[in-house]
Amino acid sequence: MLHVLEWVRDEEAKLAEDDRSICLYVHCQMGINRGPLIAAFLLAARQGLSGDEAWKRIKASRPAAHSFEKAVYREACLRALEAYRQRAC
């Protein structure tokens, strides 16, 4: 997940050179696992939210999503957030 965040930051920096901002559209085939999981990670990392708070926001806008209900997906997201926050210090 960290490589996705790095890509977003690189693209954001390129756009900023032209006074443009980034708009992200995250999706997967059904919008219930991969897309929402990445969206929660990006939201938490970029806005300083906890993984669970970011997930609540994703779930509110996409009720069919269930990534965090699967322990392996939730833990992967939380580990990636922790790694990101340790790098940022």
C-alpha positions as CSV (number, residue, x, y, z in Angstrom):
1,M,0.0,0.0,0.0
2,L,2.9,2.3,0.6
3,H,3.8,2.3,-3.0
4,V,0.3,3.6,-3.9
5,L,0.8,6.5,-1.4
6,E,4.2,7.3,-2.9
7,W,2.7,7.3,-6.4
8,V,-0.1,9.7,-5.3
9,R,2.4,12.0,-3.7
10,D,4.6,12.0,-6.8
11,E,1.6,12.8,-9.0
12,E,0.4,15.5,-6.6
13,A,3.8,17.2,-6.7
14,K,3.8,17.2,-10.6
15,L,0.3,18.7,-10.6
16,A,1.3,21.3,-8.0
17,E,4.0,22.6,-10.4
18,D,1.1,23.8,-12.6
19,D,-1.1,25.0,-9.7
20,R,-3.4,22.0,-10.1
21,S,-4.6,19.7,-7.4
22,I,-5.1,16.0,-7.4
23,C,-8.5,14.2,-7.4
24,L,-8.4,10.5,-6.7
25,Y,-10.8,7.9,-8.0
26,V,-10.2,4.5,-6.4
27,H,-12.0,1.5,-7.7
28,C,-12.0,-2.2,-8.2
29,Q,-14.4,-4.5,-10.0
30,M,-17.1,-4.7,-7.4
31,G,-16.1,-2.0,-4.9
32,I,-16.3,-4.2,-1.8
33,N,-12.7,-5.2,-1.0
34,R,-9.6,-3.8,-2.8
35,G,-10.9,-0.4,-3.8
36,P,-12.4,0.4,-0.4
37,L,-9.3,-0.9,1.4
38,I,-6.9,1.3,-0.6
39,A,-9.3,4.2,-0.2
40,A,-9.4,3.8,3.6
41,F,-5.6,3.6,3.7
42,L,-5.2,6.8,1.6
43,L,-7.8,8.6,3.5
44,A,-6.2,7.7,6.9
45,A,-2.6,8.5,5.7
46,R,-3.4,11.7,4.0
47,Q,-5.8,13.1,6.6
48,G,-4.2,11.8,9.7
49,L,-7.2,9.6,10.6
50,S,-7.0,6.3,12.4
51,G,-7.6,3.3,10.1
52,D,-10.9,2.6,11.8
53,E,-12.1,6.2,11.5
54,A,-11.2,6.2,7.8
55,W,-13.1,2.9,7.4
56,K,-16.2,4.4,9.0
57,R,-16.2,7.2,6.4
58,I,-15.7,4.7,3.5
59,K,-18.4,2.4,4.9
60,A,-20.8,5.4,5.2
61,S,-20.5,6.2,1.6
62,R,-20.1,2.6,0.3
63,P,-22.3,0.3,2.6
64,A,-21.6,-2.8,0.4
65,A,-17.8,-2.5,1.3
66,H,-16.6,-5.1,3.8
67,S,-12.8,-5.0,3.7
68,F,-12.4,-4.3,7.4
69,E,-14.7,-7.1,8.3
70,K,-12.0,-9.5,7.1
71,A,-9.2,-9.5,9.7
72,V,-6.5,-10.1,7.2
73,Y,-7.4,-7.0,5.2
74,R,-7.9,-4.8,8.2
75,E,-4.6,-5.8,9.7
76,A,-2.8,-5.2,6.4
77,C,-4.2,-1.7,6.2
78,L,-3.3,-1.0,9.9
79,R,0.2,-2.3,9.4
80,A,0.7,-0.2,6.3
81,L,-0.5,2.9,8.2
82,E,1.9,2.2,11.0
83,A,4.8,1.7,8.6
84,Y,3.9,5.0,6.9
85,R,3.7,6.9,10.1
86,Q,7.0,5.5,11.3
87,R,8.6,6.6,8.0
88,A,7.2,10.1,8.4
89,C,8.8,10.7,11.8
